[in-house]
């Protein structure tokens, strides 16, 4: 199964084969909490892509100077600096900052970013690490968008972005449970089941572990 | 009496009404990662309660006596807190290894995982940063005892749900489940039902 590492391949793998949320099962917390509104997801996705790509680049650049014993604290400090940049930038948009709340500082301990730093960027060339960061970040954002469109559209009957209604189903008698807490779990379970169905249909001989 | 009742509300609100796993979705990664067996979740729970309370105490001191007086809190709190947590975890690991080998065997392997447990950073941040503490309608003055009680509530809530869920997931392995829902998806469906049950606590004692 080992493919040669092309830049495009590194980029595209984040969408399906190593999708951070559905396959690697990291970074779940923020995706479930944020996905009640499409608007939130766009900002959160941008923040994660920025932090992931920048920290991947820096860690890949300094990978030969990091002593093995203290690598985790170094990774965390690098990530924390970029999260602070995002934190202070988003503070200029108070409405968004208030809704994302504690999730911005929590990007530091978002397992996606540390997992990519530890498992990938610390042993890859800069160009590959950049593409990996972009790909994984976009894969995360895509799942986030799918979840939030599903939840907001069917939970409230319309999608409101920047105070303008984009799509409306013309009714407000919708299953509100989708935008409440259990809805997040149900939506994710459905997506995850869909992926399992897709994988088993393509490779019927491979048994799920 | 009134004071004690306020602390109880703080604890109860943090543990049950705004449960960190099911209502606020913080720390789901260790939740789904560790809840496979009852034994591991017990070990994880003890370690989390222990580390979380210590992390909040140290972070509270760092915020009130170092970061705020120096006026650097706004842009240094993230690196400071995460470094406090990471070094604390290392320190606790060493102390336990030296003083109590049985305890180390029970919770040793879970300690490094706690560094990336978002609940620890979340509780530490919320105890000191005004503005985040909006979920519960309790007057909160960001005192030391208050932050400790709040964190203890968060940690107990985490442990409670983790242990119950692990016990249920062990049975789930034997249940007849549709093919594509086996494994992760059915665990999420179960969590959804759990979350539904915990929503019933909303409004209790006026929280």
Interface residues (C-beta under 8 A of the other chain):
Chain A: X25 X26 X27 X28 X29 X30 X32 X33 X72 X73 X76 X77 X80 X81 X83 X84 X87 X88 X98 X101 X102 X105 X106 X108 X109 X110 X111 X114 X177 X180 X181 X182 X183 X184 X185 X186 X188 X189 X190 X192 X193 X194 X196 X197 X200 X208
Chain B: X22 X23 X24 X25 X26 X27 X28 X29 X32 X33 X74 X75 X76 X77 X78 X79 X81 X82 X83 X86 X87 X115 X116 X117 X118 X120 X121 X122 X125 X126 X131 X132 X179 X180 X181 X182 X183 X184 X185 X186 X187 X188 X189 X191 X192 X193 X195 X196 X198 X199
